[in-house]
């Protein structure tokens, strides 16, 4: 299985490619989903449903290291509103700039489509993700109790006005 392979020491952002998610990526994506979200993962049907809306209102990408899926992200964009639906990175590849590049991709796409604000939900105990989003200027606007299950609350964060960070 792709997830059991360890990254090589050569891996850096220059080695990571980003591609639009395709159906053939889903076994690896779902494997990462199960590994990272322990019972809270999206189903294959949810991913398939999201991909059916590409490119009209959804965009999903995979991060690839030598064709191996090491992360993925997705955004829904409707009118002037964008919502980060998911962002996940294999633990062996975290803290290498992949999450930053994924947020850049989603913001760039949202701006191209005329979005003026972006929302997301993040587990309140996911400090690295919260720090990433705060670095972009996302603000806390609400808390959703039990969003990820009993006792697993989420912060709702918003970036308004929506602007590219690395301009």
Protein Blocks (a to p, Z undefined) as FASTA:
>chain_A
ZZlpccdfklcfklpccddddfklmmmmmmmmmmmngopaccfklmmmmmmmpcklgccd
dddeehiafbdcddddehjbccdfbdcddfklgonommmmmmmmmmmmmmmnopabdcdd
ddfklmmlmmmmmmnopacfbdcehkloghiacddddddddddfkZZ
